[in-house]
Structures are given as C-alpha cells and as structure tokens.
C-alpha cells in the first residue's frame, strides 16, 4: 500500500501538468471575451480548485499490483568497465547506507538504502 508521502510525490507532477494545461496561453482565443467570469481571489492562484495538499489527500489509494513484471525479460544493464558488476549493481553499491554483501560475479545480498520515495 502506498504511503501518503509516496502518493504526494507521484501526484505533484501530474497535478502541476494538469494545472498548466488548463492555464490560458497566448493563443488566438485570447481576443475573444471569456465565457465565464474571472475567478475570485478566494479561489487561489490557479483560478480555482483545491490547494495541492487537499487535492493529494483526495486521491484514491489502491493496493499495489506486483504481477506481470519479470526482471529477467529486461536486459538493460551493461558492465561498461568489465569488472563483473553491471550499472545497476554499481549504483546499489555506491548509494548503500549499509553495504550489501558482494559474492562471486557481483551477486549482492542484504544492504540498506534510503529512498526519497519510500516511507520515512
């Protein structure tokens, strides 16, 4: 289940793009008279709607679905320096708070990482 912090991080860019898409630009339609009255100052800077914190709070939270993905189908990582560790494993080693154990062929087990998107 997603935490409120994770949902806020995911929802912010979506809400920002949605707001930007609704903001009038410099188009040929600007010369026409608006069909609705201008928003009052009590509706906020974006012309209406909810403040971001309230909008994020109203997002539906659903159970995470972890079906259908198989990492072995995606061979995206390379071993550019030919040391036996692909890029993904080298980043995991570099960013670990508690280093994982590294066995033969750069197989990693254990370890701890901090994530901006994870629970605090």
Backbone bond lengths (Angstrom), bond angles and torsions (degrees), N, CA, C in turn:
res aa  C-N    CA-C-N  psi(-1)  N-CA   C-N-CA  omega(-1)  CA-C   N-CA-C  phi
1 X - - - 1.448 - - 1.527 108.76 -
2 X 1.303 117.48 139.62 1.457 121.51 -178.00 1.516 111.04 -77.67
3 X 1.318 116.13 141.56 1.455 120.60 175.22 1.531 108.35 -80.86
4 X 1.314 116.54 162.65 1.469 121.07 179.41 1.522 110.30 -62.00
5 X 1.324 117.48 -36.65 1.466 120.77 179.71 1.524 111.11 -64.87
6 X 1.340 116.84 -43.19 1.458 121.02 179.47 1.525 110.26 -64.12
7 X 1.327 117.12 -41.66 1.463 120.15 178.11 1.522 111.47 -63.56
8 X 1.327 116.64 -39.69 1.460 119.79 178.99 1.528 110.75 -63.05
9 X 1.317 116.65 -41.30 1.465 120.69 179.89 1.525 110.36 -64.77
10 X 1.323 116.90 -39.88 1.456 120.93 -179.85 1.521 111.96 -74.23
11 X 1.311 117.24 -34.97 1.458 121.03 -174.62 1.518 113.31 -80.94
12 X 1.313 118.39 -29.37 1.466 120.39 -176.31 1.527 113.26 -55.51
13 X 1.343 119.54 -50.75 1.470 118.06 179.96 1.525 112.33 -62.28
14 X 1.322 116.98 -37.47 1.469 120.22 179.85 1.520 110.16 -63.62
15 X 1.309 115.72 -46.10 1.465 119.18 -179.46 1.526 111.53 -66.53
16 X 1.329 117.35 -37.07 1.463 120.11 178.91 1.527 111.04 -64.95
17 X 1.347 116.69 -42.98 1.460 119.66 178.65 1.518 111.06 -67.23
18 X 1.318 117.38 -38.17 1.462 120.37 179.04 1.521 110.58 -64.51
19 X 1.326 116.86 -40.74 1.456 120.82 178.49 1.522 110.47 -66.39
20 X 1.330 117.26 -42.02 1.456 120.75 180.00 1.522 110.98 -64.46
21 X 1.328 117.41 -36.30 1.460 121.05 -179.90 1.531 111.39 -67.84
22 X 1.306 117.37 -25.44 1.460 121.06 -178.66 1.522 112.68 -93.38
23 X 1.313 117.71 -6.41 1.456 121.42 -179.24 1.525 108.85 -80.77
24 X 1.343 117.83 129.84 1.458 118.85 -179.76 1.523 110.96 -61.94
25 X 1.308 115.85 139.75 1.450 121.54 177.93 1.516 109.90 -107.81
26 X 1.302 116.23 -164.92 1.462 120.71 178.47 1.521 108.24 -95.70
27 X 1.293 116.58 80.69 1.457 121.13 -179.47 1.518 109.89 -119.02
28 X 1.315 116.14 177.81 1.457 121.31 179.65 1.523 111.56 -65.30
29 X 1.330 118.10 -17.41 1.453 121.09 -178.76 1.520 112.79 -76.20
30 X 1.342 118.30 -13.15 1.458 120.39 -179.06 1.521 112.25 -65.88
31 X 1.333 116.77 -27.06 1.452 119.03 -177.79 1.524 112.38 -74.27
32 X 1.341 117.39 -16.75 1.462 121.37 178.72 1.519 109.45 -81.02
33 X 1.308 116.28 152.42 1.458 121.10 176.92 1.522 108.71 -71.23
34 X 1.321 118.24 139.61 1.458 119.89 179.45 1.519 110.90 -65.78
35 X 1.336 115.41 144.64 1.462 119.59 -178.63 1.518 111.87 -86.81
36 X 1.343 117.59 -14.09 1.457 121.20 178.13 1.516 108.66 -124.11
37 X 1.303 116.79 152.09 1.468 118.80 179.71 1.519 111.40 -66.75
38 X 1.321 115.48 155.81 1.456 121.67 178.02 1.516 109.32 -64.14
39 X 1.342 117.53 146.15 1.460 119.98 -179.47 1.518 111.22 -67.32
40 X 1.317 115.39 148.26 1.463 119.44 177.01 1.516 109.13 -79.62
41 X 1.310 117.04 163.52 1.456 120.88 -177.37 1.523 111.64 -66.69
42 X 1.328 118.86 -18.57 1.456 120.59 -179.98 1.522 112.60 -77.75
43 X 1.351 118.08 -8.12 1.451 120.59 -178.82 1.523 112.30 -89.42
44 X 1.273 119.54 -3.12 1.448 121.39 177.51 1.516 111.81 98.07
45 X 1.325 115.54 172.74 1.460 121.70 -175.42 1.518 113.10 -71.49
46 X 1.336 118.45 -26.87 1.447 119.98 -175.63 1.520 112.93 -87.20
47 X 1.307 118.47 11.53 1.455 120.91 175.51 1.511 113.78 86.15
48 X 1.272 120.18 12.59 1.454 122.03 178.86 1.504 111.12 138.65
49 X 1.289 114.95 -177.12 1.456 119.18 178.94 1.509 111.69 85.25
50 X 1.311 114.12 -168.30 1.461 121.83 -176.98 1.517 111.62 -100.21
51 X 1.323 117.01 153.36 1.454 118.94 169.47 1.533 108.72 -60.75
52 X 1.315 116.42 152.73 1.455 121.69 -174.41 1.528 112.41 -54.34
53 X 1.318 117.82 -45.42 1.469 120.44 -177.86 1.526 111.17 -59.78
54 X 1.330 117.80 -39.28 1.463 120.79 178.47 1.530 110.69 -70.76
55 X 1.329 116.97 -40.52 1.465 120.47 -179.87 1.524 110.48 -62.93
56 X 1.329 117.23 -43.26 1.462 120.87 178.87 1.527 109.45 -64.26
57 X 1.317 117.35 -38.70 1.464 121.48 178.87 1.514 113.40 -62.64
58 X 1.330 117.90 -21.75 1.461 121.18 -179.18 1.533 113.18 -93.57
59 X 1.331 117.13 -0.98 1.458 119.78 178.31 1.521 110.51 -65.97
60 X 1.321 116.10 142.42 1.451 121.74 178.14 1.527 108.66 -75.48
61 X 1.309 116.90 131.05 1.459 122.31 178.37 1.525 107.51 -102.40
62 X 1.329 116.10 124.64 1.456 121.46 -179.69 1.513 110.13 -120.39
63 X 1.312 115.03 160.86 1.457 120.21 176.83 1.526 109.02 -67.45
64 X 1.318 116.33 143.26 1.460 121.27 179.86 1.521 109.19 -73.43
65 X 1.329 116.50 134.92 1.465 121.54 176.47 1.515 108.51 -100.39
66 X 1.306 117.33 121.28 1.473 121.49 -178.34 1.523 110.99 -115.58
67 X 1.309 116.70 39.32 1.456 120.13 179.51 1.519 109.80 -109.99
68 X 1.319 116.69 153.48 1.449 121.30 173.67 1.519 115.80 91.80
69 X 1.318 119.46 -13.63 1.462 120.92 -179.24 1.519 109.69 -100.66
70 X 1.319 116.30 129.92 1.460 121.68 174.79 1.521 107.60 -130.63
71 X 1.325 117.33 112.48 1.463 122.21 -175.96 1.529 111.92 -56.10
72 X 1.332 117.57 -34.14 1.464 120.72 -177.93 1.527 113.03 -63.01
73 X 1.315 118.17 -17.88 1.469 121.26 179.03 1.527 112.32 -80.61
74 X 1.322 116.93 -9.96 1.453 121.67 -176.06 1.531 109.43 -118.60
75 X 1.305 115.92 99.71 1.468 121.53 -179.45 1.530 108.83 -99.18
76 X 1.330 115.58 74.55 1.456 121.24 -173.00 1.523 113.40 -102.18
77 X 1.323 117.49 -15.14 1.454 120.10 -172.23 1.513 110.57 -94.50
78 X 1.333 115.87 138.57 1.460 120.63 179.13 1.522 110.13 -117.52
79 X 1.306 115.62 160.16 1.462 122.95 175.88 1.524 106.99 -110.66
80 X 1.329 116.20 78.64 1.465 122.00 -172.77 1.527 112.93 -62.54
81 X 1.336 117.48 -35.36 1.463 119.23 -178.33 1.531 112.57 -95.31
82 X 1.319 117.31 3.78 1.465 124.28 175.58 1.531 113.30 54.77
83 X 1.345 115.65 40.07 1.465 119.54 178.16 1.526 112.43 -100.16
84 X 1.323 117.18 4.10 1.460 120.89 179.19 1.520 113.70 97.81
85 X 1.342 117.80 -12.72 1.470 122.07 178.81 1.525 109.01 -109.25
86 X 1.349 116.39 124.66 1.456 118.64 176.39 1.529 109.87 -76.24
87 X 1.313 116.65 173.57 1.469 122.25 -174.89 1.525 111.67 -56.60
88 X 1.329 117.29 -43.84 1.466 120.89 -178.69 1.527 110.45 -58.54
89 X 1.316 116.71 -47.58 1.466 120.31 -178.01 1.525 111.41 -67.76
90 X 1.320 117.68 -35.92 1.462 119.95 177.75 1.532 111.30 -65.04
91 X 1.337 117.02 -38.17 1.469 120.15 176.94 1.521 109.86 -67.74
92 X 1.328 117.34 -42.23 1.472 119.64 177.12 1.523 111.27 -58.66
93 X 1.324 117.07 -43.18 1.466 120.61 178.06 1.526 111.61 -64.31
94 X 1.326 117.06 -41.68 1.465 121.42 -176.67 1.528 112.48 -70.36
95 X 1.335 117.57 -33.46 1.463 120.39 -173.48 1.522 114.12 -102.03
96 X 1.308 118.07 7.16 1.458 121.34 -178.38 1.523 111.41 -70.83
97 X 1.318 115.42 137.05 1.461 121.56 172.15 1.526 107.82 -78.31
98 X 1.323 115.68 -43.90 1.465 122.73 172.28 1.526 105.20 -119.64
99 X 1.318 117.06 116.46 1.464 122.22 -173.69 1.531 110.93 -60.45
100 X 1.345 116.85 138.43 1.467 119.60 174.15 1.525 110.01 -76.04
101 X 1.334 115.89 162.38 1.458 120.11 173.89 1.526 107.45 -77.99
102 X 1.317 115.99 135.93 1.457 121.60 -179.46 1.521 108.58 -112.37
103 X 1.327 116.23 120.48 1.453 120.80 179.82 1.525 109.79 -107.99
104 X 1.315 116.31 -169.59 1.461 122.25 -178.79 1.534 110.99 -52.75
105 X 1.303 116.97 142.86 1.471 124.44 179.95 1.531 112.62 61.06
106 X 1.334 116.64 28.47 1.466 123.11 176.78 1.524 112.69 59.87
107 X 1.299 117.07 37.70 1.468 120.45 174.61 1.524 106.96 -81.06
108 X 1.351 116.80 125.62 1.459 121.73 -175.92 1.523 110.57 -105.73
109 X 1.330 115.77 137.18 1.461 121.00 174.26 1.518 108.36 -137.89
110 X 1.329 115.22 147.31 1.456 120.46 -179.37 1.517 110.85 74.96
111 X 1.314 116.19 -159.87 1.459 121.19 179.39 1.517 112.33 97.06
112 X 1.330 115.03 161.13 1.467 121.85 179.27 1.520 108.57 -139.06
113 X 1.337 116.43 139.92 1.458 122.65 179.41 1.511 109.72 -133.85
114 X 1.324 116.59 153.82 1.461 122.63 172.46 1.505 107.47 -102.49
115 X 1.318 116.24 140.38 1.457 120.90 179.74 1.510 110.17 -131.80
116 X 1.313 116.30 134.59 1.460 121.60 175.93 1.527 110.27 -60.69
117 X 1.321 116.57 -30.74 1.462 121.26 -175.21 1.513 113.14 -89.97
118 X 1.310 118.59 -10.46 1.460 121.65 -178.79 1.515 111.50 -85.06
119 X 1.314 114.28 174.01 1.466 120.57 178.32 1.520 109.82 -66.98
120 X 1.304 115.55 147.61 1.465 120.89 -178.81 1.488 111.91 -75.44
